[in-house]
């Protein structure tokens, strides 16, 4: 599989933190989550932060960090990002404001934003910059958390760089952030799950997804392997099927695309049955007919 340019930033083994208060907050959150990689505080005067020895600059670090969290003023942020990029860092999350989102208050905001992008070069920089490349509105998720909604690890319909950066700062830190294009309201939301029964092995569960999983308790179980015909029949047994078929004159959902996606998930489970313990796609958003489906979140757990 080809590595993504964001892989190091999203799944870091080494983290550098710059600044005082923000650096302390990042380290506290990493410790709380049990982050097992290296954390390197960088500060020009402090000798240590929360028991970790401080380095004076990027050039003093043991190696180029996979991820950097930069909590200093905007001018110094540009210089640090330039040094990180030159050193080969995996990416940076910047907390400073006063860039393009503040053009109305600060005349040099847009100019400094351009300087920041030039300093970064090919190195990914914060969630806000990634969102700007995707186009707004976007969804922001903190990675490494199974139940993101309950943990405050997902923010929807973010419409500019400032709201994305604010949302990122408010989330619990883990393996990084994922920025996705906001999807138009679906016709229906499904859950596609596979769990291992100690007697019968892996089976596939289809049901009402999203926040309706516990509320509706609307699901069917399919033995594996499963054909597309069996998947069509299983969906028809759901209460939620009425929405997909076009309930009371509402748009129909893309049933064919949903079946193709579910069949692909079923094939994946069968192919990887030797090591797969659990698969959970929730929600699988069924868009209007002809527009396909979108898997918004997924969890895969390996056998121990």
N, C-alpha and C positions, 0 to 999 in steps of 0.2 A: 504494500500500500504506500502511495506517495505521501510523504510527510507534509503537513500543512505548515505555512509560515507561522501560524499561531500556536503550534503544538508546544513549544517550550514555554511560552507565556501562560498557556492554559493548564499545563501539567508540569510545573517547575520542580526541579530537584534542588535548585539553589535560588535564594531570594536575597536581593540587596534592598535595604530600606534607607531612605534619605530624609533627614529632618529630625526634629525633636518629638513633638507630640504625636504626629502622624506615624512616625517610625515606631514609637512605643505602642500605639494602638494596633498596628499591623502585627507586631511581635506577640502581643497579648492574644490576639485572635488566632494566630498560627499555633501558639502553645495550647490554647483552649481546644483546638481541633485536633491536636496531636500530629501536626505536620512533622514529618520525619526527616526532611531535607535540611540543608544548611541555610542559616539566616545570618546575613552580614550587615550590621548597622554601619552607616557611613555618616560621620559628623566631624566637622573641623576642630571641635574643642572637647567634646565628651570622650571619656576613656572607655565607657561601657554603657549599654542600654539593656536593662533587665538581665544582667548577668552575661551579656555577650559583648566581647571586646569590639570596640569601634575601629573602623579604618578611616583614614583621612580623605581618601579620594577614590575614584573609580580605578585609577592606575594601581592602587595599593591592594585591590581585591585579589584573592587567590586565583580567580579565573573570571571569565565573563559570566555574569549571572543569567539564569534562565528568565527570571522576572525581576523587575525593579519597581518599587513603590516610591514615588518622588513627592515628598510633602514639604516643598520649599517655595519661595516666592517665584513668580512667573519668569523673571529674567534669569535667575539661577537655574530654573527648570530647563530652559532651553540649553544652557551650557552642559548640564548633567546629561540630558538626552543625547547631545552631540557626543559626549565622551562614551556613553553606553553603546551607542551605535558603532562608533569607531572600534570599541573593544570587542564587538560581536555579541552583545547581549541579545536575549530572546525577545524582549519587549519591555514596555514600561507602562505603568498606570500613574498618571499625573494628577495631583489633587489641586494644583493652583488654578485660580480663576483669573479672568482678565485677558482672555484671548478673544476669539471671534465672537463669543457669546456676549461680550461686554463692549462691542463697538460703539454702542450709543453712549456709554459712560466714559470710555477710554479711547481716545483717538487713535492710539497705536495698536488696538486690540487685533485687528485683522492682519496688520503687518507682523505682529509678534506670532500670530497663529501660523503664518506662512514660514516664519523663521523656525518655529517648532517642527513643522513638517519637513523642512529642508534638513534640519539637524538630525531628525530621525532616519531619513533616507528610507531604506527598505525595512527598517525595524518597526514592527507594530507598536503603536503607542495608544494609550488608553481606550476605554470602551467608547467614550464620546467620539473619538476620531474614527473608530471603526464604524460606528453608527452613521456618521456623516457620509462615509463611503457607500454604505448600503442604501441610504435614503430613508427619511423619516416617514411615518412613525415606526418605532422599533420596540422589541421586547428585550429586556436585559435579565439574564439569569446568572446566579452564582453557581459554579460547578461543584460537584462532589456532595450535594445534599439530595437525599432521595425524595423528600416531601417538601418541595420548594415553597409552595403556597403557605403552608403552616409555619415555615421557618422565616418567612419574610425574605425569601431568596429569589423572588421573581417580581419584576415591575413591568406593567403593560402600557402600551400606547404612549411611549415617550417621544416627544415631538421636536426636541432640539438637543444640542450638545450639553447644555447646562443641566437639563433634567436627567439626562443619562449619567453624567458625572455625579450628580447629587444622589441618584439612586444607587450607584455603585458604592459610594462612600457610606451609605446607610446600611448596606447589606453585610452579613457575616462573611468574612474573608475565608476562602478555602483554596481550591485549586485554580482559581481565576474566574473570569467572566465569559459568558457567551452572549453575543449580540445577534439577534435574529430579526428579520423583516417582520413587521406586524402583519398578521393574516386577516383578511376580511372575515366577518362573522360567518361561521359554517352553518350548514343545514342541520348537522348533528355531530355529536362527538362520541366516538367509540373507545373502548379499552380493548386491547389485544394482549392477553397474558398467557404465559406458559409456566407451570410449576411442576415439580417432580413429586409424584406420589410414590411412597416407598413400595407399594404393591404393583401399581399399574404403570409406573413410569411417567413420562411427560405427556401432558394433554394441553389442549388450547382452550382458553376461555375467551368468549366474545361477550361484550355487554355495553351498557350505557357508560360513557366515559366522562372525563373531567370531574367536576365536583358532584356529579350525579351518581357516582359509583355507589356510595353508601346510602344515598337517599332513595334511589329507585330499586336497588337490588335486582336489576334486570340483566340477566346473563344466561348464556348457554355454554355447555362444555362439548368440545369436539375431540374425539380420539384422533390420534395422529398415526400415520399420515392422513391428510384430508384433501379431497379434491375441491375444485372450484364449485362444482355442483353442490357439494355438501356445505360449503361456506355460504352460498346463496341461500340454501334452505335454513341454515342456522340463523342468519340475519333475519330472515322472515319470521322467526319465532320470537324475536325481541319486541317489546313494547315500543322501543325506539324506532322500529322499522317504519312505523306510520309517518314519522318525520322524513325519513329518507325517500319514501314513496311520494311525498308531496302532500302533507297534511292540510286539509281544508283550503286548498288553493295556493298553499305556499310553494316556493320552488322545490323541485325534486333535487335530491342529492345525487352525487356521482357514484351510484351503486357499483358499476363495473370497476371503477378505479379502486373502490374500497375492497372489493373482492380480490383484485390483483395484488394489492398491498398485503392483505391478510394471508393470501396464499404464499407470498414471498416470505412472510414471517414464519408461517408453518413449515415451509421448506427449510428455512434457516434452523429452526428448532430440531428438525429431524436430522439434518446434516451434522449438527454440532451436539447431538444428544449425549455423546460420551463425556463432555466436560460442562455442559450447560445445566445449571441448577434452576435458574429463573429468568424469564424475560417479561418485561412489562412495557408496553407502549401506551401511554395515556397522557393526553388524548390523541387519538387518530382523528383529525378533523375531516369530516366529509363535506367538501365544498359543493356548490351548485353544479348540476349536471354539466359535464364537459370541462369542468375546471379541476378535476382530480381530487386528491386528498393530501393532507400534510400531517406528518408525524411530528408533533410538537415537543414531546419529551419521551425518553426511553431509558430503561434500566436493564442491564444485563448482569447477572451474578453467576460466577463460576462455582463449580463443585469444589469443596475443600478436600 
